[in-house]
Amino acid sequence: MSILLHLAVILLCFLILAWSADRFVAAAGNLALRLGMAPVLVGLVIIGFGTSAPEILVSGLAALGGNTGLAIGNALGSNVANIALILSCAALVAPLLVEGREVRRELTALFITTALAPLLLLDGGLGRIDGLILLMALGLVMVWLVRASLREPAAIHDDDLPEPSPAPLARTLAWGVGSLLLLLASAQGLVWSAVTLATLAGVSDLIIGLTIVALGTSLPELATAIAAARRRLYSMVLGNILGSNLFNLLAVMGIAAMIRPAELPAAVLYRDYGLMAALTLTVTLAVVFRNRIGRPLAVVLLVSYPLYQLALFTWR
């Protein structure tokens, strides 16, 4: 198969992945609400997990196949794309005001996690113990966020949550199971095509994970973020992006490391993780000192993304 044919397969898998992820989140959220789950739990857990489901499945399957570079690259590259591309585009549509304590708590958790996680990468790899630490940290963070938010249930807006559907329970379950199976199939197809493309193009699976795969698994959130920004749903934009980055850093990397330990080049820590940390710090400072993410900052963030993509192929 030629490079163009593999690119076409990757594009098809991205489309199926995006559609099935959206249906899975809707079905899971609807089921949780119908079963009486607190809205705040739906917002933080169901939707938070759902927005990272493509990255989790793609990276998990890549690690199972021995392509840990693609798995780690997908996690870090998606986090860079979420801030430098998706958040910046949403802020260009409408400056994002920081509303509610949930966003600040998520940002605090993401900032602390981003600051401490590099300690696990200093030895040049990510082992199963490192993965376990990341997953335990995710559990602690989710418990803290959920307990704090349950004390302020009114802070989660109805606009941020799926509406309970009148469809029969059996149909909701069928949509959930069916969309999950499609997620798995499209993720497996994406991993296979991405690995083959890397071989044909003569680049590492890490670079493919940081570029094509990371961008593709993040793009479904772009339309959602822009639509939410136009409706002035600032908490939804920031909460989904920050929550997705938190899941990518702790769940995606943690699961991949638990499945198969990874040896990583030094550039991953200084180039990829370094940029991700710098972007997170920039957003944190904007929230702390200005309480908003305006258009000038959005332009700076957006310009950094193509420059980073260029650096991936020049700084090996």
Buried (B, 14 or more C-beta within 10 A) or exposed (E): EEEEEBEEBBBBBBEBBBBBBBBBBBBBBBBBBBEEBBBBBBBBBBBBBBBBBBBBBBBBBBBBBBBBBBBBBBBBBBBBBBBBBBBBBBBBBBBBBBBBBBBBBBBBBBBEBBEEBBEBBEEEBBBEEBBEBBBEBBEEBBEEBBEBBEEEEEBBBEEBBBEEBEEEEEEBEEBBEBBBEBBBBBBBBBBBBBBBBBEEEEBBBBBBBBBBBBBBBBBBBBEBBBBBBEEBBBBBBBBBBBBBBBBBBBBBBBBBBBBBBBEBBEBBBEBBBEBBBBBBEBBBEBBEEEEBBBBEBBEEBBEBBEEBBEBBEEEE
